[in-house]
């Protein structure tokens, strides 16, 4: 039961026996259901336009139906690309070396030296600006290592993740530095493709189809429209948060730190926002890379922690 609740994925867990393999497969129940929803909706979409082609053979409506079917299926293919990319791209887990050794604090408290903690005898070349609530270097007890800035421990994956945003059950994967851009792209694609196919099917039902309309056919665009609009809402929410330099986890942490003064001037806020963009979107932000479900790319790997 523990391995099922843990929702381990292939990126954070290596199965050692048949029981763990079964538990790992069960952890992908939600992604499998999501896959079936996408496939079944596409099959229904294509089936409707195939019936139009058969009904209006050698008619102008046949050509339009084929065009709609090709455009809609191409959109779903892009959506599946994004979906598979989210599933197969690890979030970016914090390695034990050098993070089992304390980093150097270079935060706003100039000259402050945090108290020593376990594993302080080694060398860590990286610097941090964040401390925990006791003014110590942020340390993860389950992982027995220190945390980089904006890294947090995922209880589902049992690993610390760079730029941790949240753990998404729908794709059974942590969302972090390496796959956040792909995740947001997937949400936007899901909303746009659902809206596109809904409009195309409504045109087919209300304009192209002059024969008897089955009420059942209207249920599919209604379902796609409702599901797509809700997913698109979450996608745009993440876009707005990213523009402001925020994440799901940072907003959650901010709720517990309201009593602590966090005065920042405009320059500091801009620097924080740009640092967040560089961390989750990469420094190679050419328009086609931003539109496609591709991993973020950093031109200067030394900027990565």
C-alpha positions in Angstrom: 0.0 0.0 0.0 2.9 2.4 0.8 4.2 2.2 -2.8 0.8 2.9 -4.3 0.2 5.9 -2.1 3.7 7.1 -2.8 2.9 7.4 -6.6 6.4 6.7 -7.5 7.3 7.4 -11.2 10.0 6.0 -13.4 12.2 9.0 -12.8 12.4 8.7 -9.1 12.0 5.0 -8.4 13.7 1.9 -9.7 11.6 -1.3 -9.2 13.4 -4.2 -7.6 10.7 -6.9 -7.8 7.4 -7.8 -9.4 5.4 -6.2 -6.6 7.1 -2.9 -7.0 6.6 -3.1 -10.8 2.9 -3.6 -10.2 2.8 -0.6 -7.8 4.7 1.5 -10.3 2.1 0.6 -13.0 -0.8 1.5 -10.7 0.8 4.9 -10.1 0.2 5.7 -13.8 -3.6 5.1 -13.6 -4.4 8.8 -13.9 -2.1 9.4 -16.9 -3.6 6.3 -18.5 -7.2 7.6 -18.0 -6.1 11.0 -19.4 -4.6 9.2 -22.4 -7.9 7.3 -23.0 -9.9 10.6 -22.8 -7.7 12.2 -25.5 -7.8 9.1 -27.7 -11.5 8.5 -27.3 -12.3 12.1 -28.0 -10.2 12.1 -31.1 -11.8 8.8 -32.3 -15.3 10.3 -31.8 -14.2 13.5 -33.6 -12.8 11.6 -36.6 -15.7 9.2 -36.7 -18.2 12.1 -37.0 -16.4 13.6 -40.0 -16.0 10.2 -41.6 -19.8 9.7 -41.4 -20.2 13.1 -43.2 -17.8 12.0 -45.9 -19.8 8.8 -46.4 -23.1 10.6 -46.3 -22.2 13.4 -48.8 -20.0 11.4 -51.2 -18.5 13.6 -54.0 -19.9 16.7 -52.4 -18.0 19.9 -51.4 -18.9 19.0 -47.8 -16.7 15.9 -48.2 -13.6 18.0 -48.9 -14.4 20.3 -46.0 -14.9 17.3 -43.7 -11.6 15.9 -44.7 -9.9 19.2 -44.1 -11.5 19.6 -40.7 -10.5 16.0 -39.8 -6.9 16.6 -40.8 -6.6 19.9 -38.9 -8.2 18.5 -35.8 -6.1 15.3 -35.8 -2.9 17.3 -36.4 -3.8 19.4 -33.3 -4.3 16.3 -31.2 -0.9 14.9 -32.5 0.8 18.1 -31.1 -1.1 17.6 -27.8 0.1 14.0 -27.6 3.6 15.2 -28.2 3.3 17.5 -25.2 1.6 14.9 -23.1 4.3 12.3 -23.7 7.0 14.9 -23.1 5.6 15.7 -19.7 5.5 12.0 -18.8 9.0 11.2 -19.9 10.9 14.3 -18.8 12.2 14.3 -15.2 11.6 17.4 -13.2 15.2 17.8 -12.3 16.1 16.2 -9.0 18.8 17.6 -6.7 21.9 15.3 -6.7 23.5 14.2 -3.4 26.8 15.6 -4.6 27.7 18.4 -3.9 24.5 19.1 -2.0 25.2 16.9 1.0 27.7 19.6 1.8 26.7 23.1 2.9 26.6 25.8 0.2 27.7 29.4 0.7 25.1 31.9 1.9 25.1 35.1 0.0 21.7 36.4 0.9 20.4 39.8 2.0 21.8 39.4 5.6 25.3 40.6 4.7 28.0 39.1 6.9 25.7 36.5 8.4 27.0 33.0 8.7 24.4 30.4 9.3 25.0 27.8 12.0 26.8 24.6 11.0 24.6 21.6 10.3 25.3 17.9 9.5 27.8 17.0 6.7 29.7 20.3 6.9 33.1 18.9 6.2 32.9 18.8 2.4 32.9 21.4 -0.3 29.9 22.8 -2.2 30.8 25.4 -4.9 27.3 26.8 -5.1 25.7 29.8 -3.3 22.2 30.2 -1.9 20.2 33.3 -0.8 17.4 31.5 1.1 17.4 30.3 4.7 14.8 28.3 6.7 12.6 29.8 9.4 15.2 29.3 12.0 17.8 31.2 10.0 19.7 28.1 9.1 20.7 26.7 5.7 17.7 24.9 4.2 18.3 21.2 4.9 16.2 18.2 3.8 16.2 15.4 6.4 14.8 12.6 4.2 17.3 13.3 1.5 20.1 14.1 4.0 21.3 17.0 1.9 21.0 20.8 1.6 18.5 22.5 -0.7 19.3 25.0 -3.5 17.2 28.1 -3.7 13.6 27.3 -4.6 14.2 23.6 -4.3 11.7 21.6 -2.2 11.2 18.0 -1.2 8.4 16.1 -3.0 6.7 13.6 -0.6 5.4 11.6 -3.6 8.7 11.1 -5.3 10.8 11.2 -2.1 13.3 13.5 -3.8 14.2 17.2 -3.7 13.4 19.0 -7.0 15.0 22.1 -8.5 12.5 24.9 -8.9 9.8 22.7 -7.5 6.3 23.8 -8.5 4.0 20.8 -7.5 3.5 17.1 -8.1 0.8 16.6 -10.7 -1.2 13.3 -10.3 -2.6 13.7 -13.8 0.9 13.0 -15.3 2.3 11.3 -12.2 5.4 13.5 -12.3 7.0 16.3 -10.4 6.8 19.6 -12.1 10.1 21.4 -11.7 12.9 23.1 -13.6 13.4 20.6 -16.4 9.8 20.1 -17.3 7.8 23.1 -16.1 7.8 24.8 -19.6 6.6 21.5 -21.2 3.9 21.2 -18.6 2.5 24.7 -19.2 2.7 24.1 -23.0 0.7 20.9 -22.5 -2.0 22.8 -20.6 -2.2 25.5 -23.3 -2.2 22.9 -26.1 -5.0 21.0 -24.4 -7.2 24.1 -24.1 -6.5 25.3 -27.7 -6.9 21.9 -29.3 -10.2 21.3 -27.4 -11.5 24.7 -28.4 -10.4 24.1 -32.1 -12.0 20.7 -32.3 -15.2 21.9 -30.6 -15.6 24.8 -33.1 -14.9 22.4 -36.1 -17.4 19.9 -34.9 -20.1 22.5 -34.2 -19.6 23.8 -37.7 -20.0 20.3 -39.0 -23.2 19.8 -36.9 -24.8 23.2 -37.6 -23.6 24.0 -41.1 -22.3 21.0 -43.0 -24.7 18.4 -41.8 -28.1 19.0 -43.4 -29.5 15.6 -42.5 -30.8 14.2 -39.3 -28.7 15.4 -36.3 -28.2 12.9 -33.5 -28.3 14.6 -30.1 -25.5 12.3 -29.0 -23.1 14.0 -31.4 -23.6 17.3 -29.6 -22.3 15.8 -26.3 -18.8 15.4 -27.7 -18.1 19.1 -28.5 -19.8 20.0 -25.2 -17.5 17.7 -23.3 -14.4 18.8 -25.1 -15.3 22.5 -24.6 -15.9 22.2 -20.9 -12.8 20.1 -20.3 -10.6 22.2 -22.5 -11.7 25.5 -21.0 -10.9 24.3 -17.5 -7.5 23.1 -18.4 -6.8 26.2 -20.4 -7.7 28.3 -17.3 -5.0 26.5 -15.3 -2.5 26.9 -18.1 -3.1 30.7 -18.3 -2.9 30.8 -14.5 0.6 29.4 -14.7 1.5 31.8 -17.4 0.5 34.7 -15.2 2.4 33.3 -12.3 5.5 32.8 -14.4 5.3 36.4 -15.7 5.3 37.6 -12.1 8.2 35.3 -11.2 6.0 33.0 -9.0 5.2 29.3 -8.8 2.6 27.2 -7.1 5.1 26.4 -4.3 6.4 29.9 -3.9 2.8 31.2 -3.5 2.1 28.5 -1.0 5.3 29.3 1.0 4.4 33.0 0.9 1.2 32.3 2.8 3.2 31.1 5.8 5.7 34.0 5.6 3.3 36.9 5.7 4.4 37.9 9.1 8.0 38.3 7.9 8.9 41.6 6.2 9.7 41.0 2.5 10.3 44.6 1.4 11.7 44.6 -2.2 12.3 47.6 -4.5 11.4 47.5 -8.1 14.9 46.5 -9.2 15.0 43.5 -6.8 11.6 42.4 -8.0 12.6 42.6 -11.7 15.8 40.6 -11.0 13.9 38.0 -9.1 11.4 37.7 -12.0 14.1 37.4 -14.6 15.9 34.8 -12.5 12.7 32.8 -12.4 12.3 33.0 -16.2 15.8 31.9 -16.7 15.4 29.0 -14.3 12.1 27.5 -15.7 12.0 28.8 -19.3 15.7 28.6 -20.1 17.9 31.3 -21.6 17.3 30.2 -25.2 13.9 31.7 -25.6 13.5 31.7 -29.4 9.8 31.9 -30.3 9.6 28.5 -31.9 11.2 26.9 -28.8 8.7 28.6 -26.6 5.7 27.5 -28.7 6.8 23.8 -29.0 6.7 21.3 -26.1 10.5 21.2 -25.9 12.7 21.1 -22.8 14.1 24.5 -21.6 17.6 25.1 -22.9 20.2 27.1 -21.1 23.0 28.7 -23.1 25.2 29.1 -20.1 25.2 25.9 -18.0 27.1 27.6 -15.3 24.0 29.5 -14.4 22.3 26.3 -13.4 22.6 25.2 -9.7 
